[in-house]
Amino acid sequence: MDTNWQEKLKLDTSSVALVESRFARTTQSQTDVAKWMLDEWMPMDLVVAITGLPLETVVLLELEMTFGIGTHDLH
């Protein structure tokens, strides 16, 4: 997701770097939690509701974990 934080929030360059790094860490944490939940056989709708990830992303994670298909292979 490419969001121009500087334009949206009127931030200086160092603040933009901080926001972008936090966004990247948060997204990675959501993905890690989703993978753990899927590994524990939790329903996909619950994974979507708790992590806030789109259903498409959760389905792609499940496919990747089940069949070893990388998300880049499906696009």
Biopython code that builds the backbone (N, CA, C, O; Angstrom):
import numpy as np
from Bio.PDB.StructureBuilder import StructureBuilder

atoms = [
    (1, "MET", "N", (0.846, -1.165, 0.000)),
    (1, "MET", "CA", (0.000, 0.000, 0.000)),
    (1, "MET", "C", (0.895, 1.232, 0.000)),
    (1, "MET", "O", (1.697, 1.427, 0.914)),
    (2, "ASP", "N", (0.756, 2.043, -1.007)),
    (2, "ASP", "CA", (1.550, 3.262, -1.094)),
    (2, "ASP", "C", (0.700, 4.442, -0.667)),
    (2, "ASP", "O", (-0.207, 4.867, -1.382)),
    (3, "THR", "N", (1.006, 4.956, 0.497)),
    (3, "THR", "CA", (0.291, 6.114, 1.019)),
    (3, "THR", "C", (1.275, 7.258, 1.150)),
    (3, "THR", "O", (2.355, 7.096, 1.717)),
    (4, "ASN", "N", (0.906, 8.399, 0.631)),
    (4, "ASN", "CA", (1.761, 9.569, 0.746)),
    (4, "ASN", "C", (1.443, 10.254, 2.072)),
    (4, "ASN", "O", (0.620, 11.169, 2.130)),
    (5, "TRP", "N", (2.109, 9.796, 3.142)),
    (5, "TRP", "CA", (1.842, 10.313, 4.481)),
    (5, "TRP", "C", (2.192, 11.786, 4.596)),
    (5, "TRP", "O", (1.517, 12.541, 5.296)),
    (6, "GLN", "N", (3.246, 12.189, 3.909)),
    (6, "GLN", "CA", (3.676, 13.579, 4.003)),
    (6, "GLN", "C", (2.595, 14.513, 3.482)),
    (6, "GLN", "O", (2.325, 15.557, 4.075)),
    (7, "GLU", "N", (1.982, 14.132, 2.374)),
    (7, "GLU", "CA", (0.926, 14.962, 1.794)),
    (7, "GLU", "C", (-0.338, 14.920, 2.647)),
    (7, "GLU", "O", (-0.961, 15.953, 2.890)),
    (8, "LYS", "N", (-0.716, 13.723, 3.103)),
    (8, "LYS", "CA", (-1.946, 13.584, 3.887)),
    (8, "LYS", "C", (-1.869, 14.278, 5.242)),
    (8, "LYS", "O", (-2.833, 14.908, 5.677)),
    (9, "LEU", "N", (-0.732, 14.163, 5.901)),
    (9, "LEU", "CA", (-0.611, 14.665, 7.266)),
    (9, "LEU", "C", (0.230, 15.929, 7.389)),
    (9, "LEU", "O", (0.379, 16.477, 8.482)),
    (10, "LYS", "N", (0.777, 16.387, 6.277)),
    (10, "LYS", "CA", (1.634, 17.589, 6.277)),
    (10, "LYS", "C", (2.815, 17.417, 7.233)),
    (10, "LYS", "O", (3.073, 18.273, 8.078)),
    (11, "LEU", "N", (3.536, 16.284, 7.084)),
    (11, "LEU", "CA", (4.660, 15.970, 7.959)),
    (11, "LEU", "C", (5.985, 16.360, 7.317)),
    (11, "LEU", "O", (6.097, 16.455, 6.095)),
    (12, "ASP", "N", (6.987, 16.586, 8.167)),
    (12, "ASP", "CA", (8.328, 16.813, 7.632)),
    (12, "ASP", "C", (8.943, 15.460, 7.266)),
    (12, "ASP", "O", (8.371, 14.414, 7.571)),
    (13, "THR", "N", (10.089, 15.480, 6.623)),
    (13, "THR", "CA", (10.698, 14.266, 6.084)),
    (13, "THR", "C", (11.018, 13.231, 7.163)),
    (13, "THR", "O", (10.762, 12.044, 6.961)),
    (14, "SER", "N", (11.563, 13.646, 8.286)),
    (14, "SER", "CA", (11.909, 12.675, 9.333)),
    (14, "SER", "C", (10.660, 12.051, 9.955)),
    (14, "SER", "O", (10.672, 10.878, 10.328)),
    (15, "SER", "N", (9.598, 12.822, 10.066)),
    (15, "SER", "CA", (8.341, 12.279, 10.598)),
    (15, "SER", "C", (7.731, 11.275, 9.632)),
    (15, "SER", "O", (7.155, 10.273, 10.056)),
    (16, "VAL", "N", (7.857, 11.541, 8.329)),
    (16, "VAL", "CA", (7.350, 10.608, 7.315)),
    (16, "VAL", "C", (8.088, 9.279, 7.433)),
    (16, "VAL", "O", (7.463, 8.221, 7.367)),
    (17, "ALA", "N", (9.402, 9.318, 7.606)),
    (17, "ALA", "CA", (10.189, 8.090, 7.745)),
    (17, "ALA", "C", (9.731, 7.288, 8.961)),
    (17, "ALA", "O", (9.635, 6.062, 8.897)),
    (18, "LEU", "N", (9.452, 7.967, 10.055)),
    (18, "LEU", "CA", (8.976, 7.300, 11.265)),
    (18, "LEU", "C", (7.617, 6.636, 11.038)),
    (18, "LEU", "O", (7.415, 5.486, 11.430)),
    (19, "VAL", "N", (6.693, 7.351, 10.411)),
    (19, "VAL", "CA", (5.358, 6.812, 10.137)),
    (19, "VAL", "C", (5.455, 5.609, 9.209)),
    (19, "VAL", "O", (4.794, 4.596, 9.441)),
    (20, "GLU", "N", (6.269, 5.704, 8.159)),
    (20, "GLU", "CA", (6.401, 4.596, 7.211)),
    (20, "GLU", "C", (7.015, 3.366, 7.862)),
    (20, "GLU", "O", (6.580, 2.248, 7.585)),
    (21, "SER", "N", (8.015, 3.543, 8.721)),
    (21, "SER", "CA", (8.625, 2.380, 9.372)),
    (21, "SER", "C", (7.651, 1.732, 10.350)),
    (21, "SER", "O", (7.599, 0.506, 10.451)),
    (22, "ARG", "N", (6.884, 2.539, 11.067)),
    (22, "ARG", "CA", (5.884, 1.981, 11.986)),
    (22, "ARG", "C", (4.805, 1.237, 11.199)),
    (22, "ARG", "O", (4.357, 0.172, 11.625)),
    (23, "PHE", "N", (4.383, 1.783, 10.059)),
    (23, "PHE", "CA", (3.386, 1.134, 9.210)),
    (23, "PHE", "C", (3.904, -0.223, 8.749)),
    (23, "PHE", "O", (3.170, -1.211, 8.773)),
    (24, "ALA", "N", (5.167, -0.274, 8.328)),
    (24, "ALA", "CA", (5.752, -1.534, 7.859)),
    (24, "ALA", "C", (5.810, -2.555, 8.989)),
    (24, "ALA", "O", (5.500, -3.727, 8.772)),
    (25, "ARG", "N", (6.202, -2.134, 10.193)),
    (25, "ARG", "CA", (6.260, -3.060, 11.329)),
    (25, "ARG", "C", (4.874, -3.543, 11.728)),
    (25, "ARG", "O", (4.693, -4.717, 12.051)),
    (26, "THR", "N", (3.894, -2.644, 11.706)),
    (26, "THR", "CA", (2.526, -3.021, 12.066)),
    (26, "THR", "C", (1.980, -4.033, 11.075)),
    (26, "THR", "O", (1.368, -5.025, 11.470)),
    (27, "THR", "N", (2.201, -3.785, 9.783)),
    (27, "THR", "CA", (1.722, -4.700, 8.749)),
    (27, "THR", "C", (2.373, -6.071, 8.904)),
    (27, "THR", "O", (1.700, -7.092, 8.757)),
    (28, "GLN", "N", (3.672, -6.110, 9.199)),
    (28, "GLN", "CA", (4.360, -7.382, 9.398)),
    (28, "GLN", "C", (3.801, -8.102, 10.615)),
    (28, "GLN", "O", (3.628, -9.320, 10.581)),
    (29, "SER", "N", (3.518, -7.380, 11.679)),
    (29, "SER", "CA", (2.944, -7.996, 12.878)),
    (29, "SER", "C", (1.576, -8.595, 12.578)),
    (29, "SER", "O", (1.264, -9.694, 13.036)),
    (30, "GLN", "N", (0.758, -7.877, 11.810)),
    (30, "GLN", "CA", (-0.560, -8.391, 11.435)),
    (30, "GLN", "C", (-0.409, -9.689, 10.655)),
    (30, "GLN", "O", (-1.146, -10.647, 10.887)),
    (31, "THR", "N", (0.537, -9.722, 9.737)),
    (31, "THR", "CA", (0.768, -10.912, 8.927)),
    (31, "THR", "C", (1.234, -12.071, 9.800)),
    (31, "THR", "O", (0.772, -13.200, 9.631)),
    (32, "ASP", "N", (2.137, -11.804, 10.722)),
    (32, "ASP", "CA", (2.623, -12.858, 11.624)),
    (32, "ASP", "C", (1.492, -13.422, 12.478)),
    (32, "ASP", "O", (1.390, -14.636, 12.652)),
    (33, "VAL", "N", (0.649, -12.550, 13.006)),
    (33, "VAL", "CA", (-0.493, -12.988, 13.813)),
    (33, "VAL", "C", (-1.455, -13.807, 12.953)),
    (33, "VAL", "O", (-1.953, -14.844, 13.392)),
    (34, "ALA", "N", (-1.715, -13.346, 11.740)),
    (34, "ALA", "CA", (-2.623, -14.069, 10.839)),
    (34, "ALA", "C", (-2.086, -15.463, 10.536)),
    (34, "ALA", "O", (-2.846, -16.431, 10.538)),
    (35, "LYS", "N", (-0.793, -15.575, 10.277)),
    (35, "LYS", "CA", (-0.197, -16.888, 9.991)),
    (35, "LYS", "C", (-0.334, -17.816, 11.198)),
    (35, "LYS", "O", (-0.652, -18.996, 11.046)),
    (36, "TRP", "N", (-0.092, -17.282, 12.392)),
    (36, "TRP", "CA", (-0.233, -18.097, 13.600)),
    (36, "TRP", "C", (-1.677, -18.566, 13.752)),
    (36, "TRP", "O", (-1.926, -19.735, 14.048)),
    (37, "MET", "N", (-2.634, -17.648, 13.548)),
    (37, "MET", "CA", (-4.050, -17.996, 13.698)),
    (37, "MET", "C", (-4.461, -19.059, 12.686)),
    (37, "MET", "O", (-5.179, -19.999, 13.026)),
    (38, "LEU", "N", (-4.006, -18.911, 11.443)),
    (38, "LEU", "CA", (-4.335, -19.901, 10.415)),
    (38, "LEU", "C", (-3.693, -21.245, 10.746)),
    (38, "LEU", "O", (-4.294, -22.297, 10.526)),
    (39, "ASP", "N", (-2.478, -21.208, 11.273)),
    (39, "ASP", "CA", (-1.783, -22.432, 11.659)),
    (39, "ASP", "C", (-2.524, -23.158, 12.783)),
    (39, "ASP", "O", (-2.444, -24.381, 12.899)),
    (40, "GLU", "N", (-3.243, -22.397, 13.607)),
    (40, "GLU", "CA", (-4.036, -22.971, 14.698)),
    (40, "GLU", "C", (-5.455, -23.341, 14.239)),
    (40, "GLU", "O", (-6.310, -23.661, 15.066)),
    (41, "TRP", "N", (-5.701, -23.298, 12.946)),
    (41, "TRP", "CA", (-6.974, -23.661, 12.330)),
    (41, "TRP", "C", (-8.137, -22.751, 12.728)),
    (41, "TRP", "O", (-9.278, -23.205, 12.822)),
    (42, "MET", "N", (-7.856, -21.492, 12.957)),
    (42, "MET", "CA", (-8.936, -20.548, 13.256)),
    (42, "MET", "C", (-9.625, -20.154, 11.952)),
    (42, "MET", "O", (-8.975, -20.090, 10.908)),
    (43, "PRO", "N", (-10.923, -19.890, 11.996)),
    (43, "PRO", "CA", (-11.665, -19.539, 10.779)),
    (43, "PRO", "C", (-11.135, -18.245, 10.152)),
    (43, "PRO", "O", (-10.729, -17.314, 10.848)),
    (44, "MET", "N", (-11.152, -18.217, 8.819)),
    (44, "MET", "CA", (-10.630, -17.056, 8.099)),
    (44, "MET", "C", (-11.357, -15.768, 8.459)),
    (44, "MET", "O", (-10.732, -14.713, 8.559)),
    (45, "ASP", "N", (-12.678, -15.843, 8.658)),
    (45, "ASP", "CA", (-13.404, -14.608, 8.988)),
    (45, "ASP", "C", (-12.959, -14.054, 10.338)),
    (45, "ASP", "O", (-12.944, -12.839, 10.536)),
    (46, "LEU", "N", (-12.597, -14.940, 11.270)),
    (46, "LEU", "CA", (-12.082, -14.496, 12.562)),
    (46, "LEU", "C", (-10.695, -13.861, 12.400)),
    (46, "LEU", "O", (-10.391, -12.848, 13.030)),
    (47, "VAL", "N", (-9.862, -14.465, 11.554)),
    (47, "VAL", "CA", (-8.529, -13.920, 11.285)),
    (47, "VAL", "C", (-8.647, -12.522, 10.686)),
    (47, "VAL", "O", (-7.912, -11.613, 11.071)),
    (48, "VAL", "N", (-9.572, -12.353, 9.743)),
    (48, "VAL", "CA", (-9.797, -11.044, 9.115)),
    (48, "VAL", "C", (-10.259, -10.034, 10.158)),
    (48, "VAL", "O", (-9.765, -8.907, 10.200)),
    (49, "ALA", "N", (-11.204, -10.440, 10.998)),
    (49, "ALA", "CA", (-11.762, -9.524, 11.997)),
    (49, "ALA", "C", (-10.716, -9.088, 13.022)),
    (49, "ALA", "O", (-10.677, -7.919, 13.405)),
    (50, "ILE", "N", (-9.884, -10.003, 13.462)),
    (50, "ILE", "CA", (-8.908, -9.680, 14.505)),
    (50, "ILE", "C", (-7.704, -8.916, 13.957)),
    (50, "ILE", "O", (-7.246, -7.956, 14.576)),
    (51, "THR", "N", (-7.191, -9.338, 12.802)),
    (51, "THR", "CA", (-5.972, -8.703, 12.276)),
    (51, "THR", "C", (-6.253, -7.434, 11.485)),
    (51, "THR", "O", (-5.390, -6.563, 11.379)),
    (52, "GLY", "N", (-7.456, -7.327, 10.930)),
    (52, "GLY", "CA", (-7.759, -6.165, 10.097)),
    (52, "GLY", "C", (-7.230, -6.294, 8.683)),
    (52, "GLY", "O", (-7.334, -5.358, 7.892)),
    (53, "LEU", "N", (-6.662, -7.445, 8.359)),
    (53, "LEU", "CA", (-6.168, -7.667, 6.999)),
    (53, "LEU", "C", (-7.344, -7.962, 6.071)),
    (53, "LEU", "O", (-8.347, -8.523, 6.511)),
    (54, "PRO", "N", (-7.236, -7.594, 4.797)),
    (54, "PRO", "CA", (-8.302, -7.924, 3.850)),
    (54, "PRO", "C", (-8.415, -9.443, 3.669)),
    (54, "PRO", "O", (-7.433, -10.168, 3.820)),
    (55, "LEU", "N", (-9.611, -9.906, 3.349)),
    (55, "LEU", "CA", (-9.842, -11.340, 3.144)),
    (55, "LEU", "C", (-8.901, -11.898, 2.081)),
    (55, "LEU", "O", (-8.369, -12.996, 2.240)),
    (56, "GLU", "N", (-8.694, -11.153, 1.005)),
    (56, "GLU", "CA", (-7.808, -11.616, -0.070)),
    (56, "GLU", "C", (-6.404, -11.916, 0.475)),
    (56, "GLU", "O", (-5.795, -12.919, 0.102)),
    (57, "THR", "N", (-5.904, -11.066, 1.341)),
    (57, "THR", "CA", (-4.575, -11.265, 1.921)),
    (57, "THR", "C", (-4.544, -12.517, 2.789)),
    (57, "THR", "O", (-3.578, -13.279, 2.745)),
    (58, "VAL", "N", (-5.581, -12.731, 3.568)),
    (58, "VAL", "CA", (-5.645, -13.911, 4.435)),
    (58, "VAL", "C", (-5.718, -15.183, 3.591)),
    (58, "VAL", "O", (-5.075, -16.181, 3.916)),
    (59, "VAL", "N", (-6.489, -15.152, 2.523)),
    (59, "VAL", "CA", (-6.579, -16.315, 1.629)),
    (59, "VAL", "C", (-5.216, -16.594, 0.995)),
    (59, "VAL", "O", (-4.796, -17.748, 0.911)),
    (60, "LEU", "N", (-4.529, -15.546, 0.550)),
    (60, "LEU", "CA", (-3.201, -15.726, -0.041)),
    (60, "LEU", "C", (-2.206, -16.292, 0.975)),
    (60, "LEU", "O", (-1.369, -17.125, 0.628)),
    (61, "LEU", "N", (-2.296, -15.844, 2.215)),
    (61, "LEU", "CA", (-1.435, -16.397, 3.265)),
    (61, "LEU", "C", (-1.718, -17.882, 3.477)),
    (61, "LEU", "O", (-0.794, -18.681, 3.629)),
    (62, "GLU", "N", (-2.993, -18.243, 3.487)),
    (62, "GLU", "CA", (-3.375, -19.652, 3.657)),
    (62, "GLU", "C", (-2.830, -20.502, 2.512)),
    (62, "GLU", "O", (-2.294, -21.587, 2.738)),
    (63, "LEU", "N", (-2.969, -20.007, 1.286)),
    (63, "LEU", "CA", (-2.437, -20.739, 0.133)),
    (63, "LEU", "C", (-0.926, -20.885, 0.218)),
    (63, "LEU", "O", (-0.371, -21.946, -0.068)),
    (64, "GLU", "N", (-0.278, -19.813, 0.613)),
    (64, "GLU", "CA", (1.179, -19.838, 0.747)),
    (64, "GLU", "C", (1.611, -20.862, 1.790)),
    (64, "GLU", "O", (2.570, -21.605, 1.578)),
    (65, "MET", "N", (0.910, -20.901, 2.905)),
    (65, "MET", "CA", (1.262, -21.833, 3.975)),
    (65, "MET", "C", (0.928, -23.274, 3.599)),
    (65, "MET", "O", (1.672, -24.193, 3.943)),
    (66, "THR", "N", (-0.169, -23.473, 2.905)),
    (66, "THR", "CA", (-0.627, -24.822, 2.577)),
    (66, "THR", "C", (0.146, -25.445, 1.426)),
    (66, "THR", "O", (0.560, -26.602, 1.492)),
    (67, "PHE", "N", (0.334, -24.659, 0.367)),
    (67, "PHE", "CA", (0.911, -25.214, -0.852)),
    (67, "PHE", "C", (2.302, -24.683, -1.171)),
    (67, "PHE", "O", (2.895, -25.071, -2.178)),
    (68, "GLY", "N", (2.826, -23.807, -0.333)),
    (68, "GLY", "CA", (4.137, -23.242, -0.604)),
    (68, "GLY", "C", (4.134, -22.287, -1.784)),
    (68, "GLY", "O", (5.169, -22.040, -2.402)),
    (69, "ILE", "N", (2.948, -21.749, -2.092)),
    (69, "ILE", "CA", (2.824, -20.807, -3.199)),
    (69, "ILE", "C", (3.077, -19.416, -2.648)),
    (69, "ILE", "O", (2.393, -18.983, -1.721)),
    (70, "GLY", "N", (4.043, -18.718, -3.203)),
    (70, "GLY", "CA", (4.282, -17.337, -2.792)),
    (70, "GLY", "C", (3.206, -16.436, -3.359)),
    (70, "GLY", "O", (2.641, -16.729, -4.412)),
    (71, "THR", "N", (2.919, -15.351, -2.676)),
    (71, "THR", "CA", (1.876, -14.446, -3.152)),
    (71, "THR", "C", (2.235, -13.854, -4.497)),
    (71, "THR", "O", (1.345, -13.479, -5.261)),
    (72, "HIS", "N", (3.527, -13.761, -4.807)),
    (72, "HIS", "CA", (3.937, -13.228, -6.107)),
    (72, "HIS", "C", (3.562, -14.179, -7.244)),
    (72, "HIS", "O", (3.424, -13.744, -8.387)),
    (73, "ASP", "N", (3.395, -15.473, -6.947)),
    (73, "ASP", "CA", (3.030, -16.454, -7.973)),
    (73, "ASP", "C", (1.571, -16.348, -8.394)),
    (73, "ASP", "O", (1.195, -16.865, -9.446)),
    (74, "LEU", "N", (0.747, -15.689, -7.592)),
    (74, "LEU", "CA", (-0.687, -15.649, -7.863)),
    (74, "LEU", "C", (-1.134, -14.392, -8.587)),
    (74, "LEU", "O", (-2.305, -14.275, -8.949)),
    (75, "HIS", "N", (-0.239, -13.463, -8.803)),
    (75, "HIS", "CA", (-0.629, -12.211, -9.459)),
    (75, "HIS", "C", (-0.203, -12.202, -10.899)),
    (75, "HIS", "O", (-0.447, -11.226, -11.609)),
]
sb = StructureBuilder()
sb.init_structure("model")
sb.init_model(0)
sb.init_chain("A")
sb.init_seg("    ")
for serial, (resi, resn, name, xyz) in enumerate(atoms, 1):
    if name == "N":
        sb.init_residue(resn, " ", resi, " ")
    sb.init_atom(name, np.array(xyz, "f"), 0.0, 1.0, " ", f" {name:<3s}", serial, name[0])
structure = sb.get_structure()
